[in-house]
Amino acid sequence: MRVLVLLLLTNSLLFAWDMTDIPKNNFYFINKYNFIAPVAKKEIPSSINSITKNHQLKLTGIIKMDNIFYAIINGENYKIGDAIKGFKIISINMEKVVLEKNRKKVELYVGKN
C-alpha cells in the first residue's frame, strides 16, 4: 500500500512539474501564435471607423470554446454582456463583434478597427 501511494505522489509531482511551461491563459497562447484565421475583407462605413478610433477598440481575434464566443479586444478577452470603454458587447460571431453605446451599434471586424 505504501509503495502505491508513493508512486501516485511521485507521478503527480512529475506531471505537475511538466505542466509548468504551458501558459495558464489559453487566449494568450492563441494570440501569441496567431491561430486565428483572418476574416474576409468588408467595407466598413466611415462613421463606424470614427467611433471605434475615438475609443481605440481593436478586435484581434474571435474564439469559440464550449459553444461560447469570446472576443479579443485590445488584448483582453470578452464575452456577450461584458462592457468595454462604455460599450456593451451584444453579439459575437465568427465574422464580427457588435457593440452598443447610447443605442448606437458598432461592428468590429478582426484586423479592421
N, C-alpha and C positions, 0 to 999 in steps of 0.2 A: 504494500500500500504506500509506503513512504517513497519508494522508487517512482511510482506512478505520479504522485503529487509533485515530486521534484522535477520529473520530466515535463509535466504540464507547465509548471512555473518557468522552467528553462525555455521551453518553446515559446511561451507567450512573451517573455522578455526579448528573445531574439526577434520575434515578429514585430514587436513594438519598436525595436531599435531599427529594423529595416525600413519601417514606415516613416522615419523622421525626415527623409529627403522629399517626401511627397507634399506639395503645398496643401495647406488646410483649406484654402479658398479656391474652389474649382473655377470660379469666374476669373480669378487672376491668371490661372494656368491657361484658360481658353483665350483670354486677351493677349497674354504674352506670346503664345504660339499661333495666334490668328487662325483658329479653326473655323471661323465664321465666314461663309461664302458671301460675297458681295451681292447686293440686291440690284436688279436691273435698273438702269437709269430712267428717271422720270422727271418731267418738268415740274418744278415747284414754283408756285406763284411768289412774286417778289414780296408781297405783304407778309407772307409766312416767313420768308427769309429774314425780313427786318425784325419781326417779333422774336424769333429764336436767336438772332445775333445779338440783340439787345440784352437778352438773358443768358447768353453764352451756353446754350444747350447743344451738346454734340452726342449723337447716338452712334456708338461704335460697334454695337452688336445686339443681337436678339437670340435668346436661348430658350428652348423648351425642355423642361425637366419635369417628369411626373405629371404631364398634361397641364403644367403651369408655365406661362410665358414670362420671361424676365427680360428687361431691357437694361443694357449697359449704357448709361448716360453720364458723361463727364467722369468716366472711370468707376462709377458706383452702380450697384445692382438695385433695380426697382421692379415692382410688380404692380398689377392693376390696383388702384386705390391709393397708392403712395403719392406723396407730394414732393415736388422739387421746384425750388425758386418761385413759389406761388402758383405753380401749375399742378393740377391733379391728373394723374395718368388714368384715362378712362378706357383705353383699348390698347392691346398689344397683339400683333400677329407677326408672321414671318416676313412681312413686307414693310411694316411701319408701326410707329407708336403714335397714338393720338393723345394729346394733352388738352386740358381745358382750363381757362382762367377768365373770370368775368363773362361767362357764357360764350367766349370765343374759343374755337377749336384750332389747334395747331398740330400738323402732322410732321413727324420726324422720320427721316429715312437714313439707313446706315450710310455713313460717309458723306452725307449731303449737308448737314446743318452744323 
